[in-house]
Amino acid sequence: VQLQAYGGGLVQAGGFLRLSCTASGRTYGSYDMGWFRQAPGKEREFVAAISSSGGIIWYADSVKGRFTISRDNAKNTVYLQMNSLKPEDTAVYYCAASQFLYSGNNANTRAYDFWGQGTLVTVSS
């Protein structure tokens, strides 16, 4: 599976962006998907994840209530709608695919098998 993330950009605090991640490969619909982010000088951190059917979703506490993850398997795409953005949301955002996620591993980068190249989100104050 090859992943291509896009939709990043510069936005003011309080604004919104929608990130998209498109996957190649006929087996996309069988993968659980996640979004991570990495700010300069910091480790990559979990943002959100969604099961292959879309029926199970996890969020990091820092984005709960502001970000929404969704997917459209017909379009091989997973989305991250980001509202009420804060300067601390500034980071490179990565999408990733996993063969199996559960509540015990969804935030662990080692649970993911494929990674996209990242898209930069900058939130100005």
FIZA-766209 format. One record per atom (N, C-alpha, C, CB): residue number from 0; residue in one letter; x, y, z. Coordinates in steps of 0.02 Angstrom, whole numbers, plus 50000, padded with zeros to 5 digits. Glycine has a CB too. Example, Ala and Ser with C-alpha at 12.3 -4.5 7.8 and 13.67 -1.06 7.14 Angstrom:
REM residues 2
0/A/50660/49716/50390 .
0/A/50615/49775/50390 .
0/A/50660/49835/50390 .
0/A/50565/49776/50452 .
1/S/50642/49888/50354 .
1/S/50684/49947/50357 .
1/S/50645/50002/50394 .
1/S/50704/49970/50286 .
REM end
This chain:
REM residues 125
0/V/50043/49940/50000 .
0/V/50000/50000/50000 .
0/V/50045/50062/50000 .
0/V/49952/50000/50062 .
1/Q/50031/50108/49954 .
1/Q/50067/50172/49952 .
1/Q/50018/50227/49973 .
1/Q/50097/50187/49882 .
2/L/50041/50271/50016 .
2/L/49998/50323/50044 .
2/L/50023/50392/50024 .
2/L/49995/50317/50121 .
3/Q/49976/50435/50008 .
3/Q/49992/50504/49988 .
3/Q/49948/50551/50029 .
3/Q/49981/50515/49911 .
4/A/49980/50589/50074 .
4/A/49944/50636/50115 .
4/A/49949/50706/50086 .
4/A/49971/50636/50187 .
5/Y/49895/50744/50091 .
5/Y/49896/50812/50066 .
5/Y/49842/50853/50101 .
5/Y/49884/50814/49989 .
6/G/49844/50918/50090 .
6/G/49794/50962/50121 .
6/G/49822/51007/50175 .
6/G/49740/50921/50150 .
7/G/49886/51000/50191 .
7/G/49916/51044/50241 .
7/G/49923/51115/50216 .
7/G/49983/51017/50262 .
8/G/49941/51160/50261 .
8/G/49950/51229/50242 .
8/G/49957/51273/50303 .
8/G/49892/51252/50200 .
9/L/49952/51338/50291 .
9/L/49958/51388/50344 .
9/L/49888/51414/50361 .
9/L/50004/51447/50323 .
10/V/49871/51413/50425 .
10/V/49805/51436/50446 .
10/V/49812/51473/50512 .
10/V/49756/51376/50453 .
11/Q/49768/51520/50524 .
11/Q/49769/51556/50588 .
11/Q/49737/51514/50643 .
11/Q/49733/51623/50581 .
12/A/49757/51529/50704 .
12/A/49727/51495/50761 .
12/A/49651/51504/50760 .
12/A/49757/51523/50827 .
13/G/49616/51451/50775 .
13/G/49544/51451/50772 .
13/G/49516/51429/50705 .
13/G/49518/51519/50788 .
14/G/49559/51424/50656 .
14/G/49538/51404/50589 .
14/G/49532/51329/50581 .
14/G/49585/51430/50538 .
15/F/49524/51307/50519 .
15/F/49515/51236/50506 .
15/F/49552/51216/50442 .
15/F/49440/51220/50501 .
16/L/49566/51152/50439 .
16/L/49594/51120/50380 .
16/L/49567/51049/50375 .
16/L/49673/51120/50383 .
17/R/49567/51022/50316 .
17/R/49551/50952/50306 .
17/R/49608/50918/50270 .
17/R/49484/50943/50267 .
18/L/49636/50870/50303 .
18/L/49689/50829/50272 .
18/L/49658/50768/50239 .
18/L/49741/50809/50325 .
19/S/49689/50748/50185 .
19/S/49667/50687/50150 .
19/S/49727/50641/50141 .
19/S/49635/50704/50081 .
20/C/49714/50578/50138 .
20/C/49766/50529/50126 .
20/C/49738/50477/50079 .
20/C/49792/50496/50193 .
21/T/49766/50474/50020 .
21/T/49742/50427/49970 .
21/T/49789/50368/49964 .
21/T/49734/50462/49901 .
22/A/49761/50309/49961 .
22/A/49800/50248/49958 .
22/A/49794/50214/49891 .
22/A/49779/50200/50013 .
23/S/49849/50185/49870 .
23/S/49847/50143/49810 .
23/S/49843/50071/49832 .
23/S/49909/50156/49764 .
24/G/49818/50029/49788 .
24/G/49814/49958/49806 .
24/G/49743/49937/49818 .
24/G/49855/49944/49867 .
25/R/49728/49878/49794 .
25/R/49659/49854/49797 .
25/R/49639/49832/49867 .
25/R/49649/49797/49750 .
26/T/49688/49823/49912 .
26/T/49672/49799/49979 .
26/T/49665/49855/50029 .
26/T/49725/49751/50002 .
27/Y/49661/49918/50007 .
27/Y/49656/49974/50053 .
27/Y/49600/49964/50103 .
27/Y/49646/50039/50015 .
28/G/49542/49942/50080 .
28/G/49484/49937/50123 .
28/G/49492/49888/50180 .
28/G/49426/49917/50082 .
29/S/49544/49846/50179 .
29/S/49554/49798/50233 .
29/S/49600/49826/50287 .
29/S/49582/49733/50205 .
30/Y/49628/49885/50277 .
30/Y/49675/49913/50324 .
30/Y/49641/49962/50372 .
30/Y/49732/49948/50288 .
31/D/49662/49959/50434 .
31/D/49645/50011/50482 .
31/D/49693/50070/50467 .
31/D/49652/49987/50557 .
32/M/49670/50131/50478 .
32/M/49709/50189/50460 .
32/M/49719/50236/50519 .
32/M/49675/50227/50402 .
33/G/49775/50271/50518 .
33/G/49788/50318/50573 .
33/G/49822/50381/50548 .
33/G/49831/50285/50626 .
34/W/49816/50432/50589 .
34/W/49852/50495/50579 .
34/W/49899/50506/50639 .
34/W/49803/50555/50569 .
35/F/49959/50526/50624 .
35/F/50008/50545/50674 .
35/F/50034/50615/50656 .
35/F/50066/50494/50679 .
36/R/50069/50646/50703 .
36/R/50101/50710/50688 .
36/R/50168/50714/50723 .
36/R/50055/50769/50708 .
37/Q/50211/50755/50695 .
37/Q/50277/50764/50725 .
37/Q/50296/50837/50720 .
37/Q/50330/50719/50691 .
38/A/50303/50869/50777 .
38/A/50325/50938/50781 .
38/A/50402/50939/50783 .
38/A/50295/50973/50843 .
39/P/50432/50995/50764 .
39/P/50505/51000/50764 .
39/P/50534/50984/50833 .
39/P/50527/51069/50742 .
40/G/50582/50939/50835 .
40/G/50615/50923/50897 .
40/G/50576/50877/50942 .
40/G/50631/50984/50933 .
41/K/50519/50852/50918 .
41/K/50478/50809/50960 .
41/K/50468/50741/50927 .
41/K/50410/50842/50974 .
42/E/50446/50693/50967 .
42/E/50433/50627/50940 .
42/E/50366/50627/50902 .
42/E/50432/50575/50996 .
43/R/50359/50579/50858 .
43/R/50296/50571/50822 .
43/R/50243/50549/50871 .
43/R/50304/50520/50764 .
44/E/50185/50582/50868 .
44/E/50132/50566/50915 .
44/E/50067/50549/50879 .
44/E/50121/50623/50962 .
45/F/50029/50507/50911 .
45/F/49965/50484/50885 .
45/F/49914/50540/50886 .
45/F/49939/50424/50925 .
46/V/49873/50543/50833 .
46/V/49819/50592/50829 .
46/V/49751/50558/50828 .
46/V/49827/50636/50766 .
47/A/49741/50513/50781 .
47/A/49676/50479/50774 .
47/A/49684/50417/50732 .
47/A/49624/50527/50743 .
48/A/49638/50370/50740 .
48/A/49639/50309/50700 .
48/A/49568/50286/50688 .
48/A/49680/50254/50734 .
49/I/49559/50247/50635 .
49/I/49493/50222/50617 .
49/I/49499/50151/50591 .
49/I/49460/50268/50564 .
50/S/49452/50109/50609 .
50/S/49454/50040/50586 .
50/S/49437/50035/50512 .
50/S/49406/49997/50627 .
51/S/49449/49977/50483 .
51/S/49438/49968/50412 .
51/S/49366/49982/50390 .
51/S/49458/49898/50391 .
52/S/49319/49966/50433 .
52/S/49249/49978/50417 .
52/S/49226/50048/50435 .
52/S/49205/49928/50452 .
53/G/49267/50083/50474 .
53/G/49248/50149/50498 .
53/G/49207/50146/50562 .
53/G/49209/50185/50445 .
54/G/49195/50086/50587 .
54/G/49151/50080/50645 .
54/G/49184/50093/50712 .
54/G/49123/50013/50645 .
55/I/49250/50092/50714 .
55/I/49286/50105/50776 .
55/I/49335/50162/50764 .
55/I/49323/50040/50802 .
56/I/49335/50210/50809 .
56/I/49377/50269/50802 .
56/I/49410/50284/50869 .
56/I/49335/50331/50779 .
57/W/49472/50305/50866 .
57/W/49510/50326/50925 .
57/W/49538/50395/50913 .
57/W/49567/50275/50941 .
58/Y/49542/50435/50966 .
58/Y/49572/50501/50963 .
58/Y/49621/50510/51021 .
58/Y/49518/50556/50965 .
59/A/49672/50550/51008 .
59/A/49714/50574/51063 .
59/A/49674/50625/51102 .
59/A/49780/50604/51036 .
60/D/49686/50627/51167 .
60/D/49649/50674/51210 .
60/D/49659/50746/51186 .
60/D/49671/50667/51283 .
61/S/49717/50761/51159 .
61/S/49734/50830/51140 .
61/S/49692/50855/51081 .
61/S/49807/50835/51123 .
62/V/49661/50810/51043 .
62/V/49623/50831/50984 .
62/V/49549/50813/50990 .
62/V/49652/50800/50922 .
63/K/49531/50776/51041 .
63/K/49462/50754/51048 .
63/K/49415/50814/51051 .
63/K/49453/50710/51112 .
64/G/49362/50811/51012 .
64/G/49314/50865/51009 .
64/G/49331/50918/50957 .
64/G/49309/50897/51075 .
65/R/49391/50917/50930 .
65/R/49412/50966/50880 .
65/R/49425/50933/50813 .
65/R/49474/51004/50903 .
66/F/49453/50873/50813 .
66/F/49471/50837/50752 .
66/F/49422/50780/50741 .
66/F/49544/50810/50755 .
67/T/49410/50765/50677 .
67/T/49367/50709/50658 .
67/T/49401/50668/50604 .
67/T/49297/50734/50635 .
68/I/49408/50604/50615 .
68/I/49436/50559/50565 .
68/I/49378/50522/50531 .
68/I/49487/50509/50596 .
69/S/49385/50513/50467 .
69/S/49334/50476/50429 .
69/S/49368/50443/50369 .
69/S/49275/50523/50406 .
70/R/49331/50401/50335 .
70/R/49360/50368/50277 .
70/R/49306/50354/50225 .
70/R/49396/50303/50297 .
71/D/49327/50351/50163 .
71/D/49284/50334/50108 .
71/D/49319/50277/50070 .
71/D/49268/50396/50060 .
72/N/49299/50216/50083 .
72/N/49334/50160/50053 .
72/N/49325/50156/49977 .
72/N/49311/50095/50084 .
73/A/49271/50185/49952 .
73/A/49260/50186/49880 .
73/A/49311/50231/49846 .
73/A/49189/50209/49863 .
74/K/49337/50280/49883 .
74/K/49387/50326/49855 .
74/K/49457/50312/49882 .
74/K/49368/50398/49872 .
75/N/49464/50258/49920 .
75/N/49529/50240/49949 .
75/N/49560/50299/49987 .
75/N/49578/50218/49893 .
76/T/49519/50335/50024 .
76/T/49543/50396/50057 .
76/T/49520/50398/50129 .
76/T/49517/50457/50019 .
77/V/49565/50422/50171 .
77/V/49549/50436/50241 .
77/V/49560/50511/50251 .
77/V/49594/50394/50291 .
78/Y/49517/50541/50292 .
78/Y/49517/50613/50303 .
78/Y/49530/50629/50376 .
78/Y/49450/50643/50281 .
79/L/49556/50689/50387 .
79/L/49562/50716/50454 .
79/L/49538/50788/50452 .
79/L/49635/50711/50482 .
80/Q/49477/50799/50477 .
80/Q/49450/50866/50481 .
80/Q/49475/50897/50546 .
80/Q/49372/50866/50478 .
81/M/49508/50953/50541 .
81/M/49538/50985/50599 .
81/M/49507/51054/50608 .
81/M/49616/50991/50592 .
82/N/49470/51061/50662 .
82/N/49438/51124/50679 .
82/N/49469/51155/50741 .
82/N/49362/51114/50689 .
83/S/49454/51219/50752 .
83/S/49479/51254/50811 .
83/S/49554/51243/50820 .
83/S/49441/51232/50873 .
84/L/49591/51253/50767 .
84/L/49663/51238/50769 .
84/L/49699/51285/50816 .
84/L/49692/51243/50699 .
85/K/49751/51257/50847 .
85/K/49792/51294/50895 .
85/K/49865/51294/50871 .
85/K/49787/51263/50966 .
86/P/49903/51343/50892 .
86/P/49975/51343/50872 .
86/P/50010/51278/50890 .
86/P/50011/51400/50906 .
87/E/49990/51246/50943 .
87/E/50022/51183/50963 .
87/E/50004/51125/50918 .
87/E/50004/51166/51034 .
88/D/49958/51135/50871 .
88/D/49942/51084/50821 .
88/D/49992/51085/50763 .
88/D/49871/51093/50795 .
89/T/50035/51135/50762 .
89/T/50084/51140/50709 .
89/T/50130/51079/50708 .
89/T/50125/51204/50717 .
90/A/50133/51047/50650 .
90/A/50173/50986/50644 .
90/A/50168/50960/50572 .
90/A/50149/50931/50694 .
91/V/50210/50912/50557 .
91/V/50201/50873/50496 .
91/V/50154/50816/50514 .
91/V/50271/50846/50468 .
92/Y/50102/50808/50475 .
92/Y/50052/50758/50487 .
92/Y/50062/50700/50438 .
92/Y/49981/50787/50480 .
93/Y/50062/50639/50467 .
93/Y/50073/50578/50428 .
93/Y/50012/50533/50432 .
93/Y/50135/50541/50453 .
94/C/49995/50502/50376 .
94/C/49945/50449/50379 .
94/C/49981/50382/50376 .
94/C/49893/50456/50321 .
95/A/49949/50332/50403 .
95/A/49980/50266/50407 .
95/A/49926/50212/50404 .
95/A/50021/50259/50472 .
96/A/49946/50154/50381 .
96/A/49901/50097/50374 .
96/A/49924/50039/50417 .
96/A/49894/50076/50300 .
97/S/49877/50006/50448 .
97/S/49892/49949/50491 .
97/S/49847/49890/50473 .
97/S/49883/49968/50565 .
98/Q/49875/49830/50478 .
98/Q/49834/49771/50464 .
98/Q/49785/49758/50520 .
98/Q/49879/49709/50455 .
99/F/49801/49780/50580 .
99/F/49755/49769/50636 .
99/F/49769/49817/50692 .
99/F/49759/49697/50660 .
100/L/49720/49856/50710 .
100/L/49724/49901/50768 .
100/L/49674/49880/50820 .
100/L/49712/49974/50746 .
101/Y/49692/49891/50882 .
101/Y/49645/49884/50937 .
101/Y/49664/49937/50989 .
101/Y/49646/49812/50969 .
102/S/49626/49941/51042 .
102/S/49636/49995/51089 .
102/S/49704/49993/51122 .
102/S/49582/49993/51142 .
103/G/49736/49935/51120 .
103/G/49800/49928/51152 .
103/G/49859/49947/51109 .
103/G/49809/49860/51176 .
104/N/49848/49956/51043 .
104/N/49906/49971/51000 .
104/N/49895/50028/50952 .
104/N/49923/49910/50961 .
105/N/49836/50057/50950 .
105/N/49820/50106/50897 .
105/N/49864/50168/50900 .
105/N/49748/50126/50902 .
106/A/49893/50184/50957 .
106/A/49935/50243/50964 .
106/A/50009/50227/50956 .
106/A/49922/50275/51032 .
107/N/50025/50165/50942 .
107/N/50095/50144/50937 .
107/N/50117/50143/50865 .
107/N/50105/50074/50969 .
108/T/50169/50180/50849 .
108/T/50192/50184/50779 .
108/T/50211/50115/50752 .
108/T/50251/50231/50773 .
109/R/50232/50069/50796 .
109/R/50254/50003/50773 .
109/R/50195/49959/50751 .
109/R/50292/49968/50828 .
110/A/50134/49981/50765 .
110/A/50076/49943/50743 .
110/A/50058/49957/50670 .
110/A/50016/49959/50786 .
111/Y/50091/50006/50640 .
111/Y/50075/50027/50572 .
111/Y/50127/50000/50523 .
111/Y/50071/50104/50568 .
112/D/50102/49977/50466 .
112/D/50145/49943/50418 .
112/D/50168/49989/50361 .
112/D/50109/49884/50389 .
113/F/50127/50038/50345 .
113/F/50143/50083/50289 .
113/F/50132/50155/50310 .
113/F/50099/50066/50227 .
114/W/50174/50200/50285 .
114/W/50171/50270/50302 .
114/W/50172/50314/50240 .
114/W/50230/50289/50348 .
115/G/50135/50369/50243 .
115/G/50138/50419/50191 .
115/G/50196/50466/50204 .
115/G/50072/50458/50187 .
116/Q/50205/50514/50160 .
116/Q/50263/50558/50163 .
116/Q/50254/50618/50209 .
116/Q/50280/50582/50094 .
117/G/50194/50632/50231 .
117/G/50182/50688/50276 .
117/G/50162/50752/50240 .
117/G/50243/50701/50316 .
118/T/50121/50791/50275 .
118/T/50101/50856/50250 .
118/T/50105/50905/50307 .
118/T/50029/50854/50219 .
119/L/50133/50965/50294 .
119/L/50146/51013/50347 .
119/L/50085/51056/50362 .
119/L/50205/51058/50327 .
120/V/50069/51060/50426 .
120/V/50016/51104/50450 .
120/V/50049/51155/50496 .
120/V/49960/51064/50488 .
121/T/50038/51219/50481 .
121/T/50065/51273/50521 .
121/T/50007/51316/50545 .
121/T/50118/51315/50482 .
122/V/50002/51324/50611 .
122/V/49949/51365/50640 .
122/V/49981/51426/50672 .
122/V/49907/51323/50692 .
123/S/49963/51484/50646 .
123/S/49991/51546/50673 .
123/S/49947/51574/50728 .
123/S/50001/51597/50617 .
124/S/49978/51607/50775 .
124/S/49941/51635/50832 .
124/S/49919/51706/50818 .
124/S/49983/51634/50896 .
REM end
